Amino acid sequence: MARRQLLRNSSEHRLVAPARRLRVRRRPVLRDSFRSESRRYFKLSSEPIPLLPAACGCSGGTEVLGCCAPTSGPRDGIVRVLASDVTRRKFLGACCATGFGIVASGPLAAILAACGSESAATSATTLRVGHLPAGCIQHLLLASINGLFKKAGLNVVLTQFDGPPPNLQSLVAGAIDVSHNPWTTVIAAYNDGQKDLRIIGGSGKGGIELVAREGSVKNIAELASSANQGLKVGTLRLDTLELVTYGTLRDAGRTYSQYKMTFFPSMVGMGDALIHKSVDVASLAQPYGATVVSSANGTYLNDSNQVWGPEASDCVVNVKADYLEKNRSKLETYLHVLDEAAKLRDADFEKALTQLQPIYQVPPAILSEGLKRQTPQPVLDPTAIQGLHKGVGYLIDLGYLKGDVIDSVFDSRIQEGAKLGVA
């Protein structure tokens, strides 16, 4: 969504508590292929964040991703958003790739604001939920489309963000109550001092893919044997996309230094590079990955379920600790509805696909492939938690983290209270 389009709808607003300034610092990795200062971070502004008007909220139906969109002109589907300049990973990826701090201020601050009104924010039944344009929230969309939240007595207001950091900042600032965000973003923020963040459940698993273009390598064995031969590999820093790249190479006994690495500022950059043969291998998230594989006649080499799975989380559901303590019953209901929606999707995938296709706006066959490869994960079971520990190990290897904080961030009480998985 263009920034200027969003701002046209934000003539009315109110101020919320200032966002806490947050920095994620990482030690330099691969200096030769990664030009930056020795200290890299993104900063979340302490500037007050305006909320957008009440008309910006969503009430369900197939327009659930139209939050904050202009009332005139064509709407973009999720995959078009993923393929735009501002993708679900661009904010974080750009900071990591350039080494410059980004401060949300001025017009950008409006993008970070959540949809909803003051009455919605204080309602006992309202839950303001931030999410990204990706396959990991397909069950969230289905719950809204089919009125499951309303049936459960919840008024869920959805806000789409085009990158993890603005989603996180709105949560930290109190502009939203719940966010669906990559677990790597949450863990990095917690590790750097945002100790009130909690993961309370899963959102999506799998679907983080390592893809080779046509005419390049065809499997992991060929990827390994191509070390030191100029094979070009692209990924994003500090993201689940990097984990599938680094983990695949490490498990094959290889390192970044044996390949021509390019660290992109956005996922679409990698997709375009793969299609135009500027890189040989790249990491992509579904359903954008299926679109690129189709366009480039590419080959799936590996995925997140193989690297830190078999129940490899991508996005997770997170809240702030104080909100959790005051709203346990509401959050339990929310997770229970997400679980119900995931089961609804699995029981009749074709119906779910029909409902979701107008939102994602890609051919049904490609969307079907993408959404089957990245599936809902409403429950973080012991196997999934073990996978997060393994993934954190990769982040430690890469120098992003000093220690494993999963057990401190994950709070299982909401899942247990929701009796997830119980008929």
N, C-alpha and C positions, 0 to 999 in steps of 0.2 A: 504494500500500500504506500503510495507516495506520501511523503511527509506533508506537503502542502495540501493534499486532499484531506488528510486527517485534521489539520489545523482549521480548515474551513468549518468544521463541525464543533469547534471548541470555543465558541465565543463566550460561553458561560462556564465558570469553573469555581471551585473552592480550594482552599489550601489544606494540605494534610501535614502531619508532622514531618520535619525535615528528614531526608534519607540519611542514614549513616554512611559516612565515607568509607569505602571498602577498597582495599588493594589486594591483588593477588600477585605475589612475587615468586619468581622462579629463577633458578640458577641458569646460566647460559648453557645451551646444549647445541652441539654442532656449530661451532663458531664459523667455520669456513663457509657453510652453506646458509648461514642465518645471521645477517648483519643487523646488529642492534647494540644498544647499550647493555652493559652487564646486568642491569636491573630492569626487568620488564614487568609491567603491571597494567591492569585497567582500573580506573578509579570510578566509583559511583558518587555522584554529586551530593553535596549536602544542601543543595538548593531545594526549596519547597517545591513539591510536585503538584500541579493542578489536576484535579479530577475533571473529566469530561462530563457533559450534560447527561441527564437521565435518559434522554432519547437514544443515547448510544448503547444502552444495555440490550442484551439478547433475551428473547423469551422462548426460544425453541424453533422448531421447524427447520426446513432446509437452508434457511438464511443464517444459521447459527454462526457462520464465519464472516458474516457481513457486519459485525460490530465495528463501529467507527468508520465504516465505509461511506463514501458520498452517496446520496440518494439517486444521483443521475450518473450515467455512463456505465460501461460494462464492468462487471465484477471479475476478479481474477480468482481462479481456483487455487487450492493449496499448492499444487505442483508448480503453477506459474509463480506463486510467491517464492517457493523454494528456488526457482530458476531466475529470480530477480536479483538486483544488486544487493538487496538486504535480505539475506536468508536467515534461517533459524540459527546459523552459526557465525554470521558475518561479524557481528560486534566483537565477540570474543576472538575469533580467528584473526580479524584485522589487527587487533591490539597485539596479539602474540606474534603475528608475522612482521609487523613493522617495528615493534619495540617502543611505540609511543603510547603514553597514557591517554585515555579518552575520558573526558569529563562531560557528563550529560548536563547541558545547560541550554538556555534560550529555547528555540523551537523544539530541539530534541527532547527537552524535558516533557513536552506535551505528549510525545509518543510513548513515554514511559508511564503515563497515567492510565489507570484502569477505568473501564467503562462502569457507570453506575451512579446512582444518586445518593444523597446523604441519607435519605430514608432507607435505601437499600442497604447501606453500610451498617445501619443500626438495627435492622430487622432481625428478629430471632430466627427466622427461617431462611434468610438470604445467605448465600455463599458466593463470594466473588472469586472466580477461578481464572487464572491466567494459564495459557497454553501456547504451544508453538505450532506452526503449520507442518505437521509430520504425521506419519502413520501410527505413531505411538499413542495418539489420542483418538483413534477411530471409535473405541467403545464409549468415550466421553461424548463424541458427536452423536452416536446412536442413542445414548441415553437421553440427550436433549431432543433429538428428532422424534423419538417415540414417547415423549412425555413421561419418562420414568422418574425423573426428579420431582415433577409436580405430583405424581401419584404418591411419592414417598413423603410429601409435605415440605419439599425444599424448593426455594426460588434460587436456582443456580444461574448466575450472570456470568457469561463467558466473555473473555477478552483475549484476542489473539495478538501475540507479540512475534516479531520476526527474528528474534535472537534471544539466547539465554540471558545475557546480562540485563536487558530492560525488564524481562520477566522477573528476574531475581530482585532487581532494585525496587520494583513495585511491591513485592512481597515484604522486603525489608522496611520500606516506607509505610506499610500498612494500607496501601492503596488496593491491594487484593488480599484475600485470606488464604488462598491455596494456589500453588503453582505446579504445573507439570513441566519439568525441566530435566535436561541431562544430568545424571548423577555426578558426573565429573565437575560440573559447574558448582553444584551444591557442596561437594566435598572440598573443593579448592577454596571456596568462600569460608567454610567452617574452619579449615586449617589455618586461614589467614586472620582469624579473629572473630568471625560472625558466629559466635558460639550458641546463639539461640535458634539456629536452623535445625529442623528435624525432618527426617524422611519417615513417612508414616505408611507408605505402601508403594506398590509398583504401578507403572503405567503401560510401558511397552517393552517387549523383549525381542532380541534378534534384529535382523534388518539393517545392521551396520556391516556393509559389504566391502570386500577388497575385490576390485574388478580390473580385468586386463582387456585392452583393446584388441580388436581383430588383427592378426598378424604378429602379435606379441607372444608372451608366455601363455601356456594353457593350463598350468597347474602349479602347485607349490614347489614341486620338485624342480620344474623348469625355472621358477622364480629364484630358487636357491642357487641353481647352477649358473644363473646369469649374473651372479655377484662379480663385481670388478670388471664388467663388460659394458658399462655405460647405460644400463637399463634405467629409465627415467620413472621415478615414483613420486606421486603427489599425495599430500594429506593436509590436515589442519592441526595446529598445535592445541594441546590441552583439551582434547575432545575425545568422545568415544570413537570418532573417526580415526584419530591418531592411534588409539589403543589397538584397533584391528590391524593397522599397518605395522606398528612396532611389535605387537605380540606375535604376528605371523612370522616376521623376520627373525625375531629372537628365538622362537621355538624351532625355526629352521637352522639355527646356528649362525645367523647373519646379523649385521649391524647396518645402521644408516650409512656409515662411511663407505660401504661397498656399493652404494647406488647413487645416482644423481638425484638427490632429493630436492623437491620443490614444496615449500610450505605456503599454501594458498590462503588468501583472505576470505574466501567464501567457497561453499560447496559447488555452486554453479561454475566457478572458475575451473574447478577440477573436471566437472562433467564436460564442459566445452573443450578443455584441453585434451581429454581422452577421445572425444569425437573427432577432433582435428589432428590427432596423433602428435600433440605436443608433449604428452606424457604417455608412457606405456601402461602404467598401473596407477590406480587411484582408489581412494576410499570414499564411499557414497552411502547415504542413508535412504531408506525406502520411504515413499514410493518413487522418489526421484531416481534412485538407482535403477529401477526397472525401466524407466524412460530412457536413461542413458544407455543401458545395455541393449535395448531395442534399437536405438539410433546408431550406435557404434558397432552393432553385432558383437558385443563384448562377451566375456566369459567370467562367471563368478569363480574366484579363486578360493576365497575363504570368507567366513562371516563371524560375527561376534559370538554366536553360540559355540563355535569351535575354539575361539580364543580365550574368552573368560566365562563360557557357559558351563553346562548345557542350558541353563536358564539365565542367559545374559541380558541383564537390564540395560536399557538405554535411558529413556525418561523415567522419572520417579515422581511420586506425589510428595510435596514438601510443604511445611507450614512453619510458623515460628512457635517456640516453646510456650510462650504465654498464651497464645491463641489456642493451642492444643489443650492446655489445662482448663480453659474456660469453656471450650466447645466440644468436648469429647463426644457427646451424644450426636451432635450435628455431623461431625466428621465420620463417626461410625456409620451413620445413615448414608453419607456420601460414598464411602468405600463400598458399602453393600450394594448400592445402586450401580456403581461401576462394574462390580462383579456380575450383577444381573445382566447388564448390557453386554458384557463379554460373552456370557453364556448364550444370550440371544443371538449374537453374531455367529457363534459357532454352530448353533442349532439350525440356522438358515443363512448360510454365507451369501448365497445368491441374492436374497432379499436385502441383506445388509449392503452388498455391493451396489445394488440398484439405488438404495437410499444415499450412499456415500458418493457415487460417481458424479452427480451434479456439483458436489462441493469440491472434490479433487480435480475434476475436469480433465481427465485423461482417458484414453480409450479403455473400455472395460477389461479387456484381456491384460493390458499392462498393469492397470490398477489391481486386478485380481492377483497377479503375480507379486506385486509389491506388498499388498496387505496380507498375503499369506506368509511372506518372508519376515514381516515385522508384525507380530501378533500382540493382542492385549495381554498384560501381565498385572492384573489387579492385586495379586497376592505375591509378596516377597517371602517365599518359603525358605527353609534352611539352605537348599541348593542354590537359590538365587543370592542369598547373603554370602555364601561361600564364593560365588562368582564375583561379587563386589570386592571381597577381600583380595581375590586374585587380580582384579583390575587395578586396585589401589597399588598392588605390588609393582605393576608396570609404571604407574605414575611416580612411584618412589624411585624406580630404576632411571626414569627420565629426568629426575631431579626436581619435579614439580612439588613433591611432598616430602616431608621428613619422616612421617610415621603413618600407621594405619589408624584412621579415626572412625571407621565404619560403625563399630559397636557404640561409639558415643553419639553418633548422628542418628542412627536408626532407632526408632521407638515403636515397638511391636504392639503396644497396648490398643491402638485403634483397630488394627487388623483383628486382634483377638476379640475385642468388643463387638466388632461387626460380624463375627462368626463366619468369616469368609470361607467359601468352599463347602459350607454346610447347607444342605438342601432345605 
